[in-house]
Amino acid sequence: RAATTATTAPPDLPGGADDDAGRLRTRHVIATSSDALKWTRFGPDVLPMWVADMDFLAPAAVRRNVERRAATGAFGYAAPSPELKAAITDRVRRAWGADDAAERWLRFHPGLVGGLYHAARLAKGGAVVVPTPVYPPFLNAARDTADRVLGVDASAPEVVFDELDRALAGDAGPVTILWCHPHNPTGRVWRRAELEQLAQIVDTHADKVVAVCSDEVWSGLVLDDDSTPFVSLGTVAHAGHRALRERLVVLTSPSKTYNVAALDFAVAIVPNDALRRRWDLPPRDLRTLLLTL
């Protein structure tokens, strides 16, 4: 950072982030921008190590499209474009092996945290199961919406499923499982065999589990796809696990992969029609407000 004197991103960076020279030119531009929270929260003698966003510019294609959209000067309420919905649906169809994937499965949100709250409140009058340690908004969503929060130890993959099974075997009432895949903060990419265990547990306790919400926002960042391939929980659900499919919600966003967290965009993929109708219901306090208007 000390070697960088630029304060704003140059209008054009030859090579962008697509070659080594471009990477060297751009890797610290964000570090010197005036509103980069990561680099301005503490003094210049502190090297922040958080991973919530990157020290690289967003891809050139993303920047071009944001500039083109901003040039319209129209920033009112807008619906997701047909092209966006078609692109996401096609990705789900290919990645999950879900030939029946449809645009009606999609629900858009201004960020993933709102999606976690939506999922947590599906266990009305019951419990939310959260593998811990975990990204704090998981616990916030559970505590703010559910009667009980049941933590299971995700730091040891060999015990997490036993703990999950025991938690569901108790008198938990209706349950939402908030899953994190890859897991934050342990970095665990859950293997397919492990996700199959989760699916079997859901099948065993189908009378209690009302929703399984898998936050997969980190899935696009791949270190080694050969030795540790990412498998979506949606892929497992569509490989014959009917109980999981009927309760499945997958949350994702381009925010991590493309370094666009400030755009506040996320999508929930909810294949089951009945669960999606429950997802669309406003929370009780909002319904009360609407009835008084």
Secondary structure, DSSP 8 states (H G I E B T S, - for coil): -TT----S--S--TTTTSSHHHHHHHTTTGGGSTT-HHHHSS-TT------SS-SS---HHHHHHHHHHHTT---S-----HHHHHHHHHHHHHHHT-TT--GGGEEEESSHHHHHHHHHTTSTTSEEEEEES--HHHHHHHHHH-SEEEEEE-S-HHHHHHHHHHHHHSS--SEEEEEESS-TTT-----HHHHHHHHHHHHHTTTTEEEEEEE-TTTT--S-TTTS----HHHHHTTT-HHHHHHEEEEE-STTTTT-GGG--EEEE---HHHHHHHHS--HHHHHHHHH-
